[in-house]
């Protein structure tokens, strides 16, 4: 890791935090005041996706593309999931099991991609 990786990771923390704040303001505050449901609940497929899913996918992009910016973004979303969400990692939510199975699917697809693209060891 060099200094620029650290700089990009910190920039990613800021971008992730700003994106999270915009999401929270738009869906959890602005729409709530207008009587609309939390944004993701208007679209049934999105109810499964939690901050930790987006963080996992973004971490995968960080490692595969070597882009520390994505690592910073994913880190802030994972921290938000662990600290600020009502149902941390969807535990106790109405979609706990499907949400956790989605995370397992994301990790299995990542493992499969890594296995299929791995360089074979020399004999």
MOPAC internal coordinates of N, CA, C and O (Angstrom, degrees):
PM7 1SCF
backbone

  N    0.0000 0     0.00 0     0.00 0    0    0    0
  C    1.4542 1     0.00 0     0.00 0    1    0    0
  C    1.5265 1   108.01 1     0.00 0    2    1    0
  O    1.2310 1   120.94 1   -49.35 1    3    2    1
  N    1.3128 1   115.81 1   130.65 1    3    2    1
  C    1.4545 1   119.19 1   176.55 1    5    3    2
  C    1.5316 1   109.69 1  -109.13 1    6    5    3
  O    1.2310 1   120.70 1    -1.09 1    7    6    5
  N    1.3156 1   116.27 1   178.91 1    7    6    5
  C    1.4622 1   120.78 1  -176.08 1    9    7    6
  C    1.5248 1   111.47 1   -62.17 1   10    9    7
  O    1.2310 1   120.22 1   145.45 1   11   10    9
  N    1.3387 1   117.18 1   -34.55 1   11   10    9
  C    1.4604 1   119.43 1  -178.85 1   13   11   10
  C    1.5230 1   112.05 1   -69.80 1   14   13   11
  O    1.2310 1   120.11 1   147.67 1   15   14   13
  N    1.3286 1   117.39 1   -32.33 1   15   14   13
  C    1.4612 1   120.04 1   174.01 1   17   15   14
  C    1.5265 1   110.02 1   -60.82 1   18   17   15
  O    1.2310 1   121.04 1   136.77 1   19   18   17
  N    1.3204 1   115.61 1   -43.23 1   19   18   17
  C    1.4661 1   120.16 1   178.95 1   21   19   18
  C    1.5300 1   110.96 1   -64.88 1   22   21   19
  O    1.2310 1   120.53 1   136.78 1   23   22   21
  N    1.3174 1   116.59 1   -43.22 1   23   22   21
  C    1.4743 1   120.60 1   178.81 1   25   23   22
  C    1.5331 1   109.66 1   -59.58 1   26   25   23
  O    1.2310 1   120.40 1   133.08 1   27   26   25
  N    1.3441 1   116.85 1   -46.92 1   27   26   25
  C    1.4620 1   119.98 1  -179.62 1   29   27   26
  C    1.5265 1   111.58 1   -65.27 1   30   29   27
  O    1.2310 1   120.17 1   143.55 1   31   30   29
  N    1.3348 1   117.28 1   -36.45 1   31   30   29
  C    1.4677 1   120.15 1   177.72 1   33   31   30
  C    1.5310 1   110.73 1   -63.93 1   34   33   31
  O    1.2310 1   120.31 1   138.58 1   35   34   33
  N    1.3260 1   117.01 1   -41.42 1   35   34   33
  C    1.4718 1   120.58 1   178.65 1   37   35   34
  C    1.5285 1   109.92 1   -66.36 1   38   37   35
  O    1.2310 1   120.27 1   138.81 1   39   38   37
  N    1.3260 1   117.09 1   -41.19 1   39   38   37
  C    1.4669 1   119.95 1   176.09 1   41   39   38
  C    1.5357 1   109.49 1   -60.64 1   42   41   39
  O    1.2310 1   120.66 1   140.42 1   43   42   41
  N    1.3280 1   116.35 1   -39.58 1   43   42   41
  C    1.4682 1   120.72 1   177.06 1   45   43   42
  C    1.5163 1   112.14 1   -62.42 1   46   45   43
  O    1.2310 1   120.34 1   141.95 1   47   46   45
  N    1.3366 1   116.96 1   -38.05 1   47   46   45
  C    1.4649 1   120.07 1   175.79 1   49   47   46
  C    1.5297 1   110.18 1   -58.73 1   50   49   47
  O    1.2310 1   120.73 1   134.98 1   51   50   49
  N    1.3098 1   116.22 1   -45.02 1   51   50   49
  C    1.4624 1   120.81 1   179.97 1   53   51   50
  C    1.5314 1   111.39 1   -65.44 1   54   53   51
  O    1.2310 1   120.48 1   133.90 1   55   54   53
  N    1.3347 1   116.68 1   -46.10 1   55   54   53
  C    1.4683 1   119.87 1  -179.73 1   57   55   54
  C    1.5329 1   110.48 1   -62.53 1   58   57   55
  O    1.2310 1   120.61 1   135.95 1   59   58   57
  N    1.3287 1   116.43 1   -44.05 1   59   58   57
  C    1.4610 1   120.36 1   178.05 1   61   59   58
  C    1.5214 1   111.93 1   -62.28 1   62   61   59
  O    1.2310 1   120.69 1   139.33 1   63   62   61
  N    1.3282 1   116.28 1   -40.67 1   63   62   61
  C    1.4627 1   120.35 1   178.40 1   65   63   62
  C    1.5199 1   112.08 1   -65.48 1   66   65   63
  O    1.2310 1   120.71 1   138.87 1   67   66   65
  N    1.3200 1   116.24 1   -41.13 1   67   66   65
  C    1.4681 1   120.44 1   178.59 1   69   67   66
  C    1.5287 1   110.16 1   -66.38 1   70   69   67
  O    1.2310 1   120.46 1   135.68 1   71   70   69
  N    1.3321 1   116.72 1   -44.32 1   71   70   69
  C    1.4699 1   120.22 1   177.94 1   73   71   70
  C    1.5253 1   110.54 1   -60.65 1   74   73   71
  O    1.2310 1   120.36 1   138.94 1   75   74   73
  N    1.3153 1   116.91 1   -41.06 1   75   74   73
  C    1.4574 1   121.56 1   178.93 1   77   75   74
  C    1.5269 1   110.87 1   -64.94 1   78   77   75
  O    1.2310 1   120.45 1   138.19 1   79   78   77
  N    1.3293 1   116.74 1   -41.81 1   79   78   77
  C    1.4642 1   120.89 1   179.18 1   81   79   78
  C    1.5274 1   111.01 1   -65.17 1   82   81   79
  O    1.2310 1   120.24 1   139.73 1   83   82   81
  N    1.3305 1   117.14 1   -40.27 1   83   82   81
  C    1.4667 1   120.58 1   178.08 1   85   83   82
  C    1.5250 1   109.66 1   -63.87 1   86   85   83
  O    1.2310 1   120.42 1   134.54 1   87   86   85
  N    1.3310 1   116.80 1   -45.46 1   87   86   85
  C    1.4640 1   120.83 1   177.98 1   89   87   86
  C    1.5277 1   109.51 1   -57.87 1   90   89   87
  O    1.2310 1   120.77 1   130.63 1   91   90   89
  N    1.3107 1   116.13 1   -49.37 1   91   90   89
  C    1.4660 1   120.25 1  -176.85 1   93   91   90
  C    1.5248 1   110.24 1   -62.24 1   94   93   91
  O    1.2310 1   119.94 1   134.07 1   95   94   93
  N    1.3251 1   117.72 1   -45.93 1   95   94   93
  C    1.4612 1   120.27 1  -178.42 1   97   95   94
  C    1.5243 1   110.68 1   -64.14 1   98   97   95
  O    1.2310 1   120.37 1   133.80 1   99   98   97
  N    1.3362 1   116.89 1   -46.20 1   99   98   97
  C    1.4618 1   120.33 1  -175.68 1  101   99   98
  C    1.5157 1   112.17 1   -66.35 1  102  101   99
  O    1.2310 1   120.47 1   127.69 1  103  102  101
  N    1.3273 1   116.71 1   -52.31 1  103  102  101
  C    1.4536 1   118.95 1  -172.64 1  105  103  102
  C    1.5205 1   113.70 1   -89.96 1  106  105  103
  O    1.2310 1   119.63 1   140.66 1  107  106  105
  N    1.2944 1   118.31 1   -39.34 1  107  106  105
  C    1.4575 1   119.99 1  -173.34 1  109  107  106
  C    1.5250 1   112.88 1   -88.15 1  110  109  107
  O    1.2310 1   119.49 1   157.05 1  111  110  109
  N    1.3205 1   118.58 1   -22.95 1  111  110  109
  C    1.4654 1   119.78 1  -178.50 1  113  111  110
  C    1.5302 1   110.85 1  -112.42 1  114  113  111
  O    1.2310 1   120.57 1   118.57 1  115  114  113
  N    1.3300 1   116.52 1   -61.43 1  115  114  113
  C    1.4656 1   120.52 1  -174.61 1  117  115  114
  C    1.5242 1   111.78 1   -59.61 1  118  117  115
  O    1.2310 1   120.13 1   126.92 1  119  118  117
  N    1.3283 1   117.36 1   -53.08 1  119  118  117
  C    1.4618 1   119.90 1  -178.87 1  121  119  118
  C    1.5244 1   111.74 1   -67.43 1  122  121  119
  O    1.2310 1   119.96 1   145.48 1  123  122  121
  N    1.3328 1   117.68 1   -34.52 1  123  122  121
  C    1.4658 1   120.68 1   179.13 1  125  123  122
  C    1.5306 1   110.40 1   -62.59 1  126  125  123
  O    1.2310 1   120.55 1   140.55 1  127  126  125
  N    1.3097 1   116.55 1   -39.45 1  127  126  125
  C    1.4722 1   120.14 1   178.35 1  129  127  126
  C    1.5214 1   111.60 1   -66.78 1  130  129  127
  O    1.2310 1   120.70 1   154.64 1  131  130  129
  N    1.3061 1   116.27 1   -25.36 1  131  130  129
  C    1.4676 1   120.88 1   178.67 1  133  131  130
  C    1.5264 1   111.33 1   -91.94 1  134  133  131
  O    1.2310 1   120.26 1  -173.33 1  135  134  133
  N    1.3324 1   117.11 1     6.67 1  135  134  133
  C    1.4598 1   121.47 1   176.78 1  137  135  134
  C    1.5099 1   115.10 1    80.91 1  138  137  135
  O    1.2310 1   119.84 1  -167.53 1  139  138  137
  N    1.3257 1   117.91 1    12.47 1  139  138  137
  C    1.4643 1   120.90 1   178.79 1  141  139  138
  C    1.5287 1   109.45 1   -90.27 1  142  141  139
  O    1.2310 1   120.19 1   -28.60 1  143  142  141
  N    1.3239 1   117.24 1   151.40 1  143  142  141
  C    1.4693 1   119.38 1   176.56 1  145  143  142
  C    1.5277 1   110.83 1   -70.87 1  146  145  143
  O    1.2310 1   121.10 1   -18.57 1  147  146  145
  N    1.3236 1   115.51 1   161.43 1  147  146  145
  C    1.4561 1   120.82 1   175.62 1  149  147  146
  C    1.5234 1   107.95 1   -49.48 1  150  149  147
  O    1.2310 1   120.62 1   -48.33 1  151  150  149
  N    1.3219 1   116.42 1   131.67 1  151  150  149
  C    1.4536 1   123.29 1  -170.80 1  153  151  150
  C    1.5051 1   116.25 1   -41.86 1  154  153  151
  O    1.2310 1   120.23 1   130.88 1  155  154  153
  N    1.3227 1   117.17 1   -49.12 1  155  154  153
  C    1.4604 1   117.72 1  -174.85 1  157  155  154
  C    1.5228 1   112.16 1   -67.88 1  158  157  155
  O    1.2310 1   119.91 1   159.41 1  159  158  157
  N    1.3294 1   117.77 1   -20.59 1  159  158  157
  C    1.4607 1   119.81 1  -179.64 1  161  159  158
  C    1.5271 1   112.39 1   -79.98 1  162  161  159
  O    1.2310 1   120.09 1   172.16 1  163  162  161
  N    1.3228 1   117.44 1    -7.84 1  163  162  161
  C    1.4625 1   120.63 1   173.72 1  165  163  162
  C    1.5188 1   110.73 1   -79.15 1  166  165  163
  O    1.2310 1   120.95 1   160.78 1  167  166  165
  N    1.3304 1   115.78 1   -19.22 1  167  166  165
  C    1.4628 1   121.87 1  -178.16 1  169  167  166
  C    1.5253 1   107.60 1  -122.74 1  170  169  167
  O    1.2310 1   119.47 1   -80.44 1  171  170  169
  N    1.3329 1   118.61 1    99.56 1  171  170  169
  C    1.4684 1   122.22 1  -170.75 1  173  171  170
  C    1.5304 1   115.52 1   -50.78 1  174  173  171
  O    1.2310 1   119.58 1   140.88 1  175  174  173
  N    1.3308 1   118.40 1   -39.12 1  175  174  173
  C    1.4581 1   119.58 1  -178.87 1  177  175  174
  C    1.5270 1   111.28 1   -63.86 1  178  177  175
  O    1.2310 1   120.39 1   146.41 1  179  178  177
  N    1.3250 1   116.86 1   -33.59 1  179  178  177
  C    1.4664 1   120.53 1  -178.06 1  181  179  178
  C    1.5258 1   113.37 1   -73.11 1  182  181  179
  O    1.2310 1   119.47 1   165.95 1  183  182  181
  N    1.3318 1   118.62 1   -14.05 1  183  182  181
  C    1.4656 1   119.07 1  -179.22 1  185  183  182
  C    1.5159 1   111.70 1   -63.18 1  186  185  183
  O    1.2310 1   119.87 1   154.71 1  187  186  185
  N    1.3233 1   117.85 1   -25.29 1  187  186  185
  C    1.4625 1   120.74 1   179.39 1  189  187  186
  C    1.5193 1   112.33 1   -73.70 1  190  189  187
  O    1.2310 1   120.24 1   150.87 1  191  190  189
  N    1.3229 1   117.16 1   -29.13 1  191  190  189
  C    1.4596 1   121.19 1  -173.43 1  193  191  190
  C    1.5282 1   111.17 1   -79.38 1  194  193  191
  O    1.2310 1   121.31 1   -58.87 1  195  194  193
  N    1.3082 1   115.10 1   121.13 1  195  194  193
  C    1.4608 1   122.20 1   178.29 1  197  195  194
  C    1.5222 1   108.65 1  -112.56 1  198  197  195
  O    1.2310 1   121.01 1    -7.52 1  199  198  197
  N    1.3198 1   115.67 1   172.48 1  199  198  197
  C    1.4611 1   120.27 1   178.26 1  201  199  198
  C    1.5355 1   111.23 1   -54.88 1  202  201  199
  O    1.2310 1   120.36 1   141.57 1  203  202  201
  N    1.3196 1   116.91 1   -38.43 1  203  202  201
  C    1.4644 1   118.62 1  -176.28 1  205  203  202
  C    1.5167 1   112.40 1   -69.51 1  206  205  203
  O    1.2310 1   119.47 1   154.15 1  207  206  205
  N    1.3309 1   118.61 1   -25.85 1  207  206  205
  C    1.4676 1   119.88 1   174.66 1  209  207  206
  C    1.5210 1   110.04 1   -68.91 1  210  209  207
  O    1.2310 1   120.91 1   132.80 1  211  210  209
  N    1.3387 1   115.86 1   -47.20 1  211  210  209
  C    1.4664 1   119.54 1   178.15 1  213  211  210
  C    1.5189 1   109.99 1   -61.91 1  214  213  211
  O    1.2310 1   120.39 1   141.17 1  215  214  213
  N    1.3442 1   116.85 1   -38.83 1  215  214  213
  C    1.4626 1   120.28 1   178.38 1  217  215  214
  C    1.5292 1   111.07 1   -63.38 1  218  217  215
  O    1.2310 1   119.97 1   136.73 1  219  218  217
  N    1.3190 1   117.66 1   -43.27 1  219  218  217
  C    1.4628 1   120.89 1  -179.62 1  221  219  218
  C    1.5272 1   111.13 1   -62.14 1  222  221  219
  O    1.2310 1   120.70 1   132.56 1  223  222  221
  N    1.3311 1   116.27 1   -47.44 1  223  222  221
  C    1.4726 1   120.09 1   179.59 1  225  223  222
  C    1.5335 1   109.88 1   -62.19 1  226  225  223
  O    1.2310 1   120.35 1   139.41 1  227  226  225
  N    1.3156 1   116.94 1   -40.59 1  227  226  225
  C    1.4657 1   120.21 1  -178.76 1  229  227  226
  C    1.5235 1   110.74 1   -70.12 1  230  229  227
  O    1.2310 1   119.60 1   143.92 1  231  230  229
  N    1.3343 1   118.36 1   -36.08 1  231  230  229
  C    1.4692 1   120.82 1   173.87 1  233  231  230
  C    1.5315 1   110.52 1   -62.14 1  234  233  231
  O    1.2310 1   120.82 1   138.07 1  235  234  233
  N    1.3224 1   116.03 1   -41.93 1  235  234  233
  C    1.4686 1   119.47 1   178.24 1  237  235  234
  C    1.5223 1   109.89 1   -58.95 1  238  237  235
  O    1.2310 1   120.46 1   133.89 1  239  238  237
  N    1.3306 1   116.73 1   -46.11 1  239  238  237
  C    1.4676 1   120.09 1   177.33 1  241  239  238
  C    1.5242 1   111.05 1   -60.90 1  242  241  239
  O    1.2310 1   120.68 1   140.38 1  243  242  241
  N    1.3266 1   116.30 1   -39.62 1  243  242  241
  C    1.4691 1   120.86 1   178.48 1  245  243  242
  C    1.5242 1   111.03 1   -58.43 1  246  245  243
  O    1.2310 1   120.65 1   131.50 1  247  246  245
  N    1.3163 1   116.37 1   -48.50 1  247  246  245
  C    1.4643 1   120.11 1  -176.94 1  249  247  246
  C    1.5249 1   112.57 1   -73.79 1  250  249  247
  O    1.2310 1   120.39 1   139.39 1  251  250  249
  N    1.3196 1   116.86 1   -40.61 1  251  250  249
  C    1.4680 1   119.78 1  -178.41 1  253  251  250
  C    1.5250 1   112.42 1   -69.62 1  254  253  251
  O    1.2310 1   120.58 1   142.22 1  255  254  253
  N    1.3471 1   116.50 1   -37.78 1  255  254  253
  C    1.4595 1   120.80 1  -175.75 1  257  255  254
  C    1.5298 1   112.79 1  -100.51 1  258  257  255
  O    1.2310 1   120.69 1   178.88 1  259  258  257
  N    1.3189 1   116.28 1    -1.12 1  259  258  257
  C    1.4646 1   123.30 1  -174.05 1  261  259  258
  C    1.5360 1   110.32 1    47.88 1  262  261  259
  O    1.2310 1   121.85 1  -117.92 1  263  262  261
  N    1.3352 1   114.07 1    62.08 1  263  262  261
  C    1.4653 1   120.99 1   179.18 1  265  263  262
  C    1.5248 1   108.02 1  -125.68 1  266  265  263
  O    1.2310 1   120.01 1   -86.79 1  267  266  265
  N    1.3361 1   117.58 1    93.21 1  267  266  265
  C    1.4630 1   121.50 1  -178.43 1  269  267  266
  C    1.5242 1   113.77 1   -57.35 1  270  269  267
  O    1.2310 1   120.08 1   156.34 1  271  270  269
  N    1.3352 1   117.46 1   -23.66 1  271  270  269
  C    1.4567 1   121.25 1   175.73 1  273  271  270
  C    1.5285 1   109.70 1   -54.30 1  274  273  271
  O    1.2310 1   120.51 1   134.31 1  275  274  273
  N    1.3330 1   116.64 1   -45.69 1  275  274  273
  C    1.4617 1   120.99 1   179.00 1  277  275  274
  C    1.5242 1   111.60 1   -65.48 1  278  277  275
  O    1.2310 1   120.32 1   145.53 1  279  278  277
  N    1.3203 1   117.00 1   -34.47 1  279  278  277
  C    1.4596 1   120.41 1   176.99 1  281  279  278
  C    1.5224 1   111.77 1   -62.94 1  282  281  279
  O    1.2310 1   120.95 1   139.48 1  283  282  281
  N    1.3281 1   115.80 1   -40.52 1  283  282  281
  C    1.4635 1   119.73 1   176.86 1  285  283  282
  C    1.5146 1   111.92 1   -64.47 1  286  285  283
  O    1.2310 1   120.73 1   136.23 1  287  286  285
  N    1.3265 1   116.21 1   -43.77 1  287  286  285
  C    1.4613 1   120.25 1   179.21 1  289  287  286
  C    1.5246 1   110.64 1   -61.81 1  290  289  287
  O    1.2310 1   120.68 1   133.49 1  291  290  289
  N    1.3240 1   116.30 1   -46.51 1  291  290  289
  C    1.4622 1   120.63 1  -179.09 1  293  291  290
  C    1.5250 1   111.15 1   -63.08 1  294  293  291
  O    1.2310 1   120.40 1   142.16 1  295  294  293
  N    1.3147 1   116.84 1   -37.84 1  295  294  293
  C    1.4617 1   120.35 1  -178.88 1  297  295  294
  C    1.5213 1   111.42 1   -62.71 1  298  297  295
  O    1.2310 1   120.05 1   136.14 1  299  298  297
  N    1.3216 1   117.51 1   -43.86 1  299  298  297
  C    1.4617 1   119.65 1  -178.53 1  301  299  298
  C    1.5196 1   110.74 1   -67.22 1  302  301  299
  O    1.2310 1   120.12 1   144.79 1  303  302  301
  N    1.3479 1   117.38 1   -35.21 1  303  302  301
  C    1.4638 1   119.98 1   178.66 1  305  303  302
  C    1.5253 1   110.80 1   -70.25 1  306  305  303
  O    1.2310 1   120.13 1   143.67 1  307  306  305
  N    1.3199 1   117.37 1   -36.33 1  307  306  305
  C    1.4620 1   120.63 1   177.30 1  309  307  306
  C    1.5251 1   110.64 1   -67.70 1  310  309  307
  O    1.2310 1   120.33 1   139.24 1  311  310  309
  N    1.3252 1   116.97 1   -40.76 1  311  310  309
  C    1.4722 1   120.82 1   176.69 1  313  311  310
  C    1.5244 1   109.65 1   -62.75 1  314  313  311
  O    1.2310 1   120.27 1   135.75 1  315  314  313
  N    1.3212 1   117.09 1   -44.25 1  315  314  313
  C    1.4654 1   120.49 1   178.44 1  317  315  314
  C    1.5246 1   110.80 1   -59.16 1  318  317  315
  O    1.2310 1   120.60 1   137.32 1  319  318  317
  N    1.3192 1   116.46 1   -42.68 1  319  318  317
  C    1.4656 1   120.29 1   179.16 1  321  319  318
  C    1.5222 1   111.01 1   -61.42 1  322  321  319
  O    1.2310 1   120.59 1   138.14 1  323  322  321
  N    1.3154 1   116.48 1   -41.86 1  323  322  321
  C    1.4670 1   121.06 1  -176.25 1  325  323  322
  C    1.5266 1   113.31 1   -76.34 1  326  325  323
  O    1.2310 1   120.14 1   155.17 1  327  326  325
  N    1.3247 1   117.33 1   -24.83 1  327  326  325
  C    1.4641 1   120.51 1  -172.74 1  329  327  326
  C    1.5278 1   113.26 1  -109.88 1  330  329  327
  O    1.2310 1   119.93 1   135.96 1  331  330  329
  N    1.3251 1   117.74 1   -44.04 1  331  330  329
  C    1.4603 1   120.13 1  -166.04 1  333  331  330
  C    1.5259 1   115.87 1  -105.41 1  334  333  331
  O    1.2310 1   119.26 1   170.21 1  335  334  333
  N    1.3016 1   119.01 1    -9.79 1  335  334  333
  C    1.4647 1   119.94 1  -176.03 1  337  335  334
  C    1.5298 1   111.16 1   -85.90 1  338  337  335
  O    1.2310 1   121.12 1   -32.13 1  339  338  337
  N    1.3372 1   115.46 1   147.87 1  339  338  337
  C    1.4691 1   120.07 1   178.20 1  341  339  338
  C    1.5293 1   111.51 1   -65.86 1  342  341  339
  O    1.2310 1   120.42 1   135.75 1  343  342  341
  N    1.3078 1   116.80 1   -44.25 1  343  342  341
  C    1.4665 1   121.87 1   178.70 1  345  343  342
  C    1.5213 1   107.57 1  -111.81 1  346  345  343
  O    1.2310 1   120.66 1   -91.89 1  347  346  345
  N    1.3071 1   116.35 1    88.11 1  347  346  345
  C    1.4595 1   121.01 1  -177.22 1  349  347  346
  C    1.5277 1   110.21 1   -60.56 1  350  349  347
  O    1.2310 1   120.94 1   -54.29 1  351  350  349
  N    1.3242 1   115.80 1   125.71 1  351  350  349
  C    1.4593 1   122.93 1  -178.67 1  353  351  350
  C    1.5286 1   111.23 1    54.61 1  354  353  351
  O    1.2310 1   121.00 1  -146.40 1  355  354  353
  N    1.3213 1   115.69 1    33.60 1  355  354  353
  C    1.4702 1   127.65 1   177.37 1  357  355  354
  C    1.5309 1   113.80 1    64.02 1  358  357  355
  O    1.2310 1   119.98 1  -170.17 1  359  358  357
  N    1.3252 1   117.64 1     9.83 1  359  358  357
  C    1.4681 1   120.76 1  -179.68 1  361  359  358
  C    1.5288 1   109.07 1   -67.52 1  362  361  359
  O    1.2310 1   120.87 1   -55.71 1  363  362  361
  N    1.3176 1   115.95 1   124.29 1  363  362  361
  C    1.4548 1   121.60 1  -179.98 1  365  363  362
  C    1.5210 1   113.99 1    88.12 1  366  365  363
  O    1.2310 1   120.14 1   178.10 1  367  366  365
  N    1.3324 1   117.34 1    -1.90 1  367  366  365
  C    1.4648 1   119.74 1   178.49 1  369  367  366
  C    1.5235 1   109.15 1   -83.93 1  370  369  367
  O    1.2310 1   120.80 1    -9.20 1  371  370  369
  N    1.2955 1   116.07 1   170.80 1  371  370  369
  C    1.4582 1   120.40 1   178.45 1  373  371  370
  C    1.5177 1   113.42 1   -73.52 1  374  373  371
  O    1.2310 1   120.31 1   171.16 1  375  374  373
  N    1.3179 1   117.01 1    -8.84 1  375  374  373
  C    1.4753 1   120.70 1  -178.99 1  377  375  374
  C    1.5262 1   111.36 1  -125.51 1  378  377  375
  O    1.2310 1   121.03 1  -147.36 1  379  378  377
  N    1.3150 1   115.64 1    32.64 1  379  378  377
  C    1.4751 1   121.15 1  -176.13 1  381  379  378
  C    1.5302 1   112.85 1   -58.33 1  382  381  379
  O    1.2310 1   119.91 1   126.49 1  383  382  381
  N    1.3134 1   117.77 1   -53.51 1  383  382  381
  C    1.4679 1   121.10 1  -175.81 1  385  383  382
  C    1.5336 1   111.32 1   -66.07 1  386  385  383
  O    1.2310 1   118.88 1   128.84 1  387  386  385
  N    1.3507 1   119.75 1   -51.16 1  387  386  385
  C    1.4648 1   118.40 1   178.47 1  389  387  386
  C    1.5292 1   112.50 1   -59.48 1  390  389  387
  O    1.2310 1   120.30 1   143.52 1  391  390  389
  N    1.3263 1   117.03 1   -36.48 1  391  390  389
  C    1.4546 1   120.47 1  -179.55 1  393  391  390
  C    1.5295 1   110.79 1   -66.87 1  394  393  391
  O    1.2310 1   120.45 1   138.81 1  395  394  393
  N    1.3057 1   116.75 1   -41.19 1  395  394  393
  C    1.4631 1   119.68 1   178.18 1  397  395  394
  C    1.5245 1   111.36 1   -69.32 1  398  397  395
  O    1.2310 1   120.32 1   143.82 1  399  398  397
  N    1.3370 1   116.99 1   -36.18 1  399  398  397
  C    1.4673 1   119.69 1   176.29 1  401  399  398
  C    1.5252 1   110.76 1   -65.50 1  402  401  399
  O    1.2310 1   120.17 1   145.66 1  403  402  401
  N    1.3217 1   117.28 1   -34.34 1  403  402  401
  C    1.4606 1   120.66 1   175.65 1  405  403  402
  C    1.5275 1   110.37 1   -62.73 1  406  405  403
  O    1.2310 1   120.32 1   138.58 1  407  406  405
  N    1.3157 1   116.99 1   -41.42 1  407  406  405
  C    1.4737 1   120.06 1   177.88 1  409  407  406
  C    1.5237 1   110.80 1   -63.30 1  410  409  407
  O    1.2310 1   120.27 1   137.91 1  411  410  409
  N    1.3185 1   117.09 1   -42.09 1  411  410  409
  C    1.4671 1   120.82 1   177.33 1  413  411  410
  C    1.5310 1   109.77 1   -61.93 1  414  413  411
  O    1.2310 1   120.14 1   138.29 1  415  414  413
  N    1.3267 1   117.33 1   -41.71 1  415  414  413
  C    1.4596 1   121.18 1   178.45 1  417  415  414
  C    1.5291 1   111.08 1   -62.15 1  418  417  415
  O    1.2310 1   120.35 1   136.04 1  419  418  417
  N    1.3307 1   116.94 1   -43.96 1  419  418  417
  C    1.4673 1   120.34 1   177.99 1  421  419  418
  C    1.5258 1   110.36 1   -59.24 1  422  421  419
  O    1.2310 1   120.22 1   135.26 1  423  422  421
  N    1.3254 1   117.18 1   -44.74 1  423  422  421
  C    1.4674 1   120.94 1  -179.02 1  425  423  422
  C    1.5309 1   111.70 1   -68.09 1  426  425  423
  O    1.2310 1   120.02 1   141.94 1  427  426  425
  N    1.3373 1   117.56 1   -38.06 1  427  426  425
  C    1.4625 1   120.31 1   177.83 1  429  427  426
  C    1.5249 1   111.56 1   -66.19 1  430  429  427
  O    1.2310 1   120.30 1   139.26 1  431  430  429
  N    1.3257 1   117.02 1   -40.74 1  431  430  429
  C    1.4719 1   120.20 1   177.85 1  433  431  430
  C    1.5241 1   109.31 1   -63.58 1  434  433  431
  O    1.2310 1   120.40 1   138.46 1  435  434  433
  N    1.3299 1   116.84 1   -41.54 1  435  434  433
  C    1.4688 1   120.27 1   178.02 1  437  435  434
  C    1.5258 1   110.13 1   -60.97 1  438  437  435
  O    1.2310 1   120.31 1   132.53 1  439  438  437
  N    1.3417 1   117.02 1   -47.47 1  439  438  437
  C    1.4695 1   120.54 1   179.76 1  441  439  438
  C    1.5290 1   110.62 1   -60.01 1  442  441  439
  O    1.2310 1   120.17 1   138.65 1  443  442  441
  N    1.3277 1   117.27 1   -41.35 1  443  442  441
  C    1.4600 1   121.19 1   178.83 1  445  443  442
  C    1.5297 1   110.97 1   -63.33 1  446  445  443
  O    1.2310 1   120.53 1   136.62 1  447  446  445
  N    1.3280 1   116.58 1   -43.38 1  447  446  445
  C    1.4669 1   120.15 1   177.90 1  449  447  446
  C    1.5222 1   110.45 1   -61.04 1  450  449  447
  O    1.2310 1   120.48 1   136.16 1  451  450  449
  N    1.3347 1   116.69 1   -43.84 1  451  450  449
  C    1.4659 1   120.48 1   179.45 1  453  451  450
  C    1.5312 1   110.73 1   -62.43 1  454  453  451
  O    1.2310 1   120.33 1   137.90 1  455  454  453
  N    1.3255 1   116.98 1   -42.10 1  455  454  453
  C    1.4660 1   120.18 1   179.84 1  457  455  454
  C    1.5301 1   111.60 1   -66.14 1  458  457  455
  O    1.2310 1   120.62 1   139.46 1  459  458  457
  N    1.3138 1   116.41 1   -40.54 1  459  458  457
  C    1.4660 1   120.06 1  -177.41 1  461  459  458
  C    1.5272 1   113.06 1   -73.99 1  462  461  459
  O    1.2310 1   120.26 1   156.88 1  463  462  461
  N    1.3181 1   117.11 1   -23.12 1  463  462  461
  C    1.4620 1   120.01 1  -178.16 1  465  463  462
  C    1.5251 1   112.88 1  -106.57 1  466  465  463
  O    1.2310 1   120.35 1  -176.91 1  467  466  465
  N    1.3112 1   116.94 1     3.09 1  467  466  465
  C    1.4579 1   120.81 1  -178.15 1  469  467  466
  C    1.5292 1   110.43 1   -70.12 1  470  469  467
  O    1.2310 1   121.51 1   -34.82 1  471  470  469
  N    1.3175 1   114.71 1   145.18 1  471  470  469
  C    1.4596 1   120.87 1   175.19 1  473  471  470
  C    1.5317 1   108.27 1   -80.53 1  474  473  471
  O    1.2310 1   120.10 1   -52.44 1  475  474  473
  N    1.3236 1   117.42 1   127.56 1  475  474  473
  C    1.4632 1   118.50 1  -179.80 1  477  475  474
  C    1.5255 1   111.31 1   -63.72 1  478  477  475
  O    1.2310 1   121.22 1   -32.18 1  479  478  477
  N    1.3137 1   115.28 1   147.82 1  479  478  477
  C    1.4655 1   120.49 1   177.56 1  481  479  478
  C    1.5257 1   109.55 1   -72.29 1  482  481  479
  O    1.2310 1   120.39 1   -36.88 1  483  482  481
  N    1.3183 1   116.86 1   143.12 1  483  482  481
  C    1.4754 1   118.91 1   177.32 1  485  483  482
  C    1.5334 1   110.34 1   -67.63 1  486  485  483
  O    1.2310 1   120.89 1   -29.26 1  487  486  485
  N    1.3303 1   115.90 1   150.74 1  487  486  485
  C    1.4725 1   120.69 1  -179.40 1  489  487  486
  C    1.4935 1   110.82 1   -81.29 1  490  489  487
  O    1.2310 1   120.10 1   180.00 1  491  490  489

